Amino acid sequence: MPIYEYKCSACGHQFEELQKFSDAPLVECPVCHKPALKKQITEAGFVLKGTGWYQTDFKNEGSRPSSSGSHAAGCSCKACSANSKN
């Protein structure tokens, strides 16, 4: 279940709430009890790491880093494996 962040436009109270996707957004502030809550847009709380994600894969051969890039010796990622075969 996602965690949503809310902020009351009346009193400024901010809090997080664990809710299902199907749950209706909260409306009433738990502090001032006014119907002034607004759902905030926040950054995702996770990062996709490893191979298979666009950030770590490359669209074409010309954009691959050199074998002396930021990878550690003995790295087995696709880019390092391809460079070690050359």
For each residue, the residues with C-beta under 8 A, 3 or more apart:
1: 18 19 20 21
2: 18 19 21
3: 16 17 18 19 45
4: 16 17 18 19 25 39 40
5: 14 15 16 17 39 40 42
6: 14 15 16 17 26 37 38 39 40
7: 12 13 14 37 38 40
8: 11 12 13 14 29 31 32 34 36 37 38
9: 12 36 37 38
10: 29 32 34 36
11: 8 29 31 32 34 36
12: 7 8 9
13: 7 8 29 30 31 32
14: 5 6 7 8 40
15: 5 6 30
16: 3 4 5 6
17: 3 4 5 6 26
18: 1 2 3 4
19: 1 2 3 4 23 26
20: 1 23
21: 1 2
22:
23: 19 20
24:
25: 4 37 39
26: 6 17 19 37 39
27: 35 37
28: 33 34 35 37
29: 8 10 11 13 32 33 34 35 36 37
30: 13 15 33
31: 8 11 13
32: 8 10 11 13 29 36
33: 28 29 30
34: 8 10 11 28 29
35: 27 28 29
36: 8 9 10 11 29 32
37: 6 7 8 9 25 26 27 28 29
38: 6 7 8 9
39: 4 5 6 25 26
40: 4 5 6 7 14
41:
42: 5
43:
44: 47
45: 3
46:
47: 44
48: 53 55
49: 53 56
50: 53 56
51: 56 57 77 78
52: 56 57
53: 48 49 50 56 57
54: 57
55: 48
56: 49 50 51 52 53 77
57: 51 52 53 54 78
58: 61 63 64 79
59: 63
60: 63
61: 58 64
62:
63: 58 59 60
64: 58 61 79 82 83
65: 69 70 71 79
66: 69 83
67: 80 83 84
68:
69: 65 66 79
70: 65
71: 65 75 77 79 80
72: 75
73:
74:
75: 71 72 80
76: 80 81
77: 51 56 71 80 81
78: 51 57 81 82
79: 58 64 65 69 71 82 83
80: 67 71 75 76 77 83 84
81: 76 77 78 84 85
82: 64 78 79 85 86
83: 64 66 67 79 80 86
84: 67 80 81
85: 81 82
86: 82 83
